[in-house]
Amino acid sequence: MRSHLIMLIRTALGSVVSPIRTAGLHALRLSAPRRRVDGLELVDLTASDAADYFFARVTDALALMRQQAPIAFGGIQRRLKRIALLAGGGEFYHRGLQAYVVDLPTLRKRSIPELALAIAHEAAHARIERFGIRYHPSRRARIEQICVRAERALAEKLPDNHVILARIAEKLSTQWWTEDSLHRRRLDQLSAHGTPAWLVRLYDRWFGHSM
């Protein structure tokens, strides 16, 4: 009962907060470092000196996809409008920005092929959302499996892909989309966006034990 109530509250809050947050991010990107590569807008929203590093890494990942999997790359160009860098919060598809969003720590850990696979994964989320299918808890497993298979389809086109394919096979058998992991990502995103610490703690107290 409590978990259902919390889900309703979170949904209601999201319907109010999400459009405001999206409008704020759109306003921020207009003054942020930007670059257009292969029809996609690359935008650094970190207010740091990471823009050149971000642009170079993403440009290399896009070039790899364009060269090795041009058909799949064309689909990514249709599904995403931009790729955005944030200070924290992991990586995800942002519906309002129509963007693959990645944080700086994650970007630094990714190899170029891994970054290309992550872009393909989130572009698959974009495709699913365009069919009106939302990321509801009852659908998470199926949605994530579809997105990982999009990674695998790209990985099969890449050279020296044995290690990457093995990791994807392991990923298909692992549930990383649990409510706890999603909650931790939300906390990271709130902190990265400058939310006061007391408000982050309040959010954690209210929504941290929904299961």
N, C-alpha and C positions, 0 to 999 in steps of 0.2 A: 504494500500500500504506500509506504513512504517513498520507495523508489519511483513509483508511478507519479506521485505528487511532485517529487523533485524534477522528474522529466518534464512535467507540464510547466512548472515554474521556469525551468531552463529554456524551454521552447518559447514561452511568452517573453522572457527577457531577451532572448536572441532576436525575436521579431522586432523588438524596439531598438536594441543596441546595435545590431548588425548593420542596418542602413546608415546609422550615424557614424559608425566606425569606418564603413566603406567610403562615405563622403569625405571623412577626414583623411583617409589614405589617398584618395584621388587628389585632394587639395595639396597634400604633402608632396606627391609625386611631381606636381607641376613645377616645384622649385628644387627638386632633387636631381642629382646627376643622372642623366638618361642617355641611352644610345639605342639606335635601331639596327638590328642585325637580322637578316633573312626575314624581314617583315614583322619581327617581334620587337616590342619595346623592352629593353633591359633598364631597370630603374633601381637605384640604390637608395633605400629608405632608412639607412642606418645612421645618417649624420656623422659618418666616420670617414676615414681615409681609405676605405676598402673598395671604392668604386672601380679603379683600374684593375685590381685583382679579380673582382666579380665579373667585369666585362670580359676579361681575357679567358677566364675559366668557362664561362657560359658560351662564348664565341667558339671555343675549341670543341665543346660538347655538341653544339649545333652543327659544326662542320663535320664532325664524326658521323652524326646521323645523316646528314645530307649526302655524304659520300658513300656510306655503307648501306643505308636503307632509305633511298629517296622516296619511295612510296609511303612508308611509315612517317617520314619526316613531313611530307605534304599534309598528312592527316593532323599532325601536331600543329602545323602552321594554321590550319583551319580551326582548331579547337581552343588554342590559346592566343590571347592578345599580347600578353607580356610575361616577363619573368622578373620577380621582385626579390630584393634582398632585405631581410629584416635583421635586427640585432639578436633576436632569440625567438624561441617557439617552435623549432623543428622545421619540417617541410610539409606542405599541404597545398591543396587547390583552393584558391580564394574565389568564390563565385562572383562577388561584386566586382573584383578587379579583373576577372577572367584570366587569372594568373597562376602560374606555378610559383609559390612563395617558398624561399629557403632562407634559413638563418645562417649567420656567418660561421658559427662553430661547425655546423653540418657541412657547409660548403668547403671548409678547410679539410674535412675528413674524407671527402669524396675524391676518387680518381676521376679522370675525364669520362671513361666508360660508365662508371657508376652514376655520375651526374646525368649523363645521357639517359640512362635507364630510369632515373628518378623523374626526369622531365616526361618521359613516355608514360610512366605510372600515373602522374597527376593529370596528364592530358587525357588519359582513359577516364579518370574521374570526371573531367569536364564533359566528355562525350556522354557518359551515363547521366549526368545532371541535365544535359540538353534534352534527354528523353523524359524529363520530369521525375526521375527516380531520385529521391532524397536519401541522405545517409542516415537512415533510421537503424536503431540497434538490431532490429530483426533482419536487416539486409546486409549488415556490415561484412559478414563472412563472405557472402556471395560477391559483393562489390569488390572487396579487396582481392579475392581470387582472380576476378576478371582483370583487375589492374596489374597484378603480378604477371599474369599471362601476357599482357601487353609488353611488360619488361622482357619476358622470355622471347617473345617474337622478335624484338629488336636485338637481344643478345645473340640470337642464332645467326644474325647477319654480321656480327662483329668478328674481327680476327682474334686469335688467341683467347677464345671465350670459355675454355673448359672450367676455369675457376669460377667465373661469373655464373655460368649455368648451374654449377653445383650449389652456389649460394642461393640462387633462385629456387632450386628444387627444395632446399631446406626452408626457405621462406614460405613456400606454399604449404608446408606442414606445421607452421608456427602461427599462433594467434597473437599478433602484436597490437590488435585493435581493441583490446579490453577496455572497459570503462575506466579502470585505474590509469592506464597509460594515456588515454585521451584526456583525463582530468589533469594529469601532470603536464601535458602539453598546453592545456588551457592556462594553467598557472604560469608556465614559462612565457606564454604569449602576453599575458597581462603584465607581468614584470617587465618584459622587454619593451612594452609600449608605454612605460612610465606610470603605470597604475600605482597609486600609493600602497605601501606595504600593508597598511591596516586593512585596506579594501581587498587585497589579495588574500590575506588571512581570513577575512570574513567569507569570501567566496569559497575558500578551502573548507571552512567549518560547515558551511551550508551544503555544499555539493560534493564534498570529498568522500562521503561514505554512503553513496546512493544505492549500493547493491546490498 
